[in-house]
Amino acid sequence: MKSMLALPLVALFAIEASSLASGSERYGEQKVAYHINFDGEEGDREYLRALGNVRNHIAAVGSGGIEVKVVLHGDGLNLLKNANSNQQLQSLVLDLRTNNLAFLICNFTLEGRDIDYQADLFEVFKEDIVPSGVAELSHLQAQGYTYIRP
């Protein structure tokens, strides 16, 4: 009797697992703008959590079906500043960049806080700098990007 009851449950789990395996079919193509302007807290735990959310999002959709922009301004720039000395942040940043993700850095914050992006921030290049983080978020939304604040 137990084996007869177990068979429908096994079939149910197999159906459920197959529907979870095809995230790209479920979610389709996506363009997403993540907004980070907060402090990472002790041990950069909030930055690690936020980047973990981004990584999980990419994994769910599939790296070929998603375009992600992470817009950093204000205290959010500390994510890339702290990555200079935090190996875990470095690893996540490098891994995410290989999955169709771009970090966009607010020039107003760079100038206002006297930050040299080449000397002070991890893996930031001239093409990563945008005039304004907040204006960039609005611009991306107008281009069809979904706004997410992790």
C-alpha positions as CSV (number, residue, x, y, z in Angstrom):
1,M,0.0,0.0,0.0
2,K,2.9,2.4,0.8
3,S,4.5,1.9,-2.6
4,M,1.2,2.6,-4.3
5,L,0.9,5.9,-2.5
6,A,4.5,6.8,-3.1
7,L,4.2,6.5,-6.9
8,P,1.9,9.4,-7.4
9,L,4.1,11.5,-5.1
10,V,7.2,10.7,-7.1
11,A,5.3,11.6,-10.3
12,L,4.2,14.9,-8.8
13,F,7.8,15.8,-7.7
14,A,9.1,14.9,-11.2
15,I,6.5,17.2,-12.9
16,E,7.3,20.0,-10.4
17,A,11.1,19.6,-10.9
18,S,10.7,19.7,-14.7
19,S,8.8,22.9,-14.5
20,L,11.4,24.5,-12.2
21,A,14.3,23.4,-14.5
22,S,13.2,25.6,-17.4
23,G,13.5,29.1,-15.9
24,S,14.3,30.7,-19.2
25,E,11.0,29.4,-20.6
26,R,9.1,30.7,-17.6
27,Y,10.8,34.1,-17.3
28,G,11.7,34.9,-20.9
29,E,14.1,37.7,-21.7
30,Q,14.7,40.2,-19.0
31,K,16.4,43.6,-18.6
32,V,16.9,44.5,-14.9
33,A,18.4,47.5,-13.0
34,Y,19.5,46.8,-9.5
35,H,19.8,49.9,-7.3
36,I,22.5,49.9,-4.5
37,N,23.0,53.0,-2.5
38,F,23.2,51.6,1.0
39,D,26.0,50.7,3.4
40,G,27.3,47.1,3.4
41,E,27.2,46.8,7.2
42,E,29.7,44.7,9.2
43,G,31.6,42.3,7.0
44,D,29.9,43.7,3.9
45,R,27.0,41.3,4.6
46,E,24.4,43.6,2.9
47,Y,26.6,43.8,-0.2
48,L,27.1,40.1,-0.3
49,R,23.4,39.5,0.2
50,A,22.5,41.9,-2.6
51,L,25.0,40.4,-5.0
52,G,23.7,36.9,-4.0
53,N,20.2,38.1,-5.0
54,V,21.6,39.2,-8.4
55,R,23.4,35.9,-8.9
56,N,20.3,33.9,-8.1
57,H,18.2,36.1,-10.5
58,I,20.7,35.4,-13.3
59,A,20.7,31.7,-12.5
60,A,16.9,31.5,-12.5
61,V,16.6,33.2,-15.9
62,G,19.8,32.0,-17.5
63,S,22.7,34.2,-18.3
64,G,21.8,34.3,-22.0
65,G,18.3,35.6,-21.2
66,I,19.0,38.5,-18.9
67,E,20.8,41.8,-19.0
68,V,21.6,43.3,-15.6
69,K,22.8,46.8,-14.7
70,V,23.8,47.4,-11.1
71,V,23.7,51.1,-10.4
72,L,25.8,52.3,-7.6
73,H,25.7,55.7,-6.0
74,G,26.2,57.2,-2.5
75,D,27.2,54.6,0.0
76,G,26.7,51.9,-2.7
77,L,30.1,52.8,-4.1
78,N,31.6,51.2,-1.0
79,L,30.7,47.8,-2.5
80,L,33.5,48.2,-5.1
81,K,35.8,50.1,-2.6
82,N,35.6,47.3,-0.1
83,A,36.0,44.7,-2.8
84,N,39.7,45.8,-3.0
85,S,40.2,44.0,0.4
86,N,37.3,41.6,0.6
87,Q,38.1,38.4,-1.4
88,Q,34.4,37.3,-1.3
89,L,33.2,40.5,-2.8
90,Q,36.0,40.4,-5.5
91,S,35.0,36.9,-6.5
92,L,31.3,37.8,-6.8
93,V,32.0,41.0,-8.8
94,L,34.2,39.1,-11.2
95,D,31.8,36.2,-11.6
96,L,28.8,38.5,-12.2
97,R,30.7,40.5,-14.8
98,T,31.0,37.3,-16.9
99,N,27.2,36.9,-16.9
100,N,26.1,39.9,-18.9
101,L,26.2,42.3,-15.9
102,A,27.5,45.9,-15.8
103,F,28.2,48.0,-12.8
104,L,27.3,51.6,-13.4
105,I,29.0,54.2,-11.2
106,C,27.6,57.6,-10.3
107,N,30.0,60.4,-11.3
108,F,28.3,62.8,-8.9
109,T,29.2,60.5,-6.0
110,L,32.8,60.1,-7.3
111,E,33.2,63.9,-7.4
112,G,31.3,64.7,-4.2
113,R,33.3,62.2,-2.2
114,D,36.6,62.7,-4.0
115,I,36.9,59.1,-5.1
116,D,39.4,58.1,-7.8
117,Y,37.6,55.2,-9.6
118,Q,40.9,53.8,-10.9
119,A,42.8,53.9,-7.6
120,D,39.9,53.4,-5.1
121,L,37.4,51.1,-6.7
122,F,37.7,47.4,-7.7
123,E,37.6,46.7,-11.5
124,V,35.9,50.0,-12.6
125,F,36.6,51.4,-16.0
126,K,35.8,54.8,-17.7
127,E,32.9,53.2,-19.6
128,D,31.3,52.2,-16.2
129,I,30.9,55.9,-15.1
130,V,27.5,57.5,-15.7
131,P,26.7,61.2,-15.0
132,S,24.1,60.5,-12.3
133,G,23.1,57.2,-10.6
134,V,19.5,58.3,-9.9
135,A,19.0,59.7,-13.4
136,E,20.5,56.5,-14.8
137,L,17.9,54.4,-13.0
138,S,15.2,56.5,-14.6
139,H,16.8,56.3,-18.0
140,L,17.1,52.5,-17.7
141,Q,13.4,52.2,-16.7
142,A,12.4,54.2,-19.8
143,Q,14.4,51.7,-21.8
144,G,12.3,48.8,-20.4
145,Y,14.5,47.8,-17.5
146,T,12.8,46.5,-14.4
147,Y,13.8,48.4,-11.2
148,I,14.9,46.2,-8.3
149,R,16.2,47.3,-4.9
150,P,17.6,44.3,-3.1
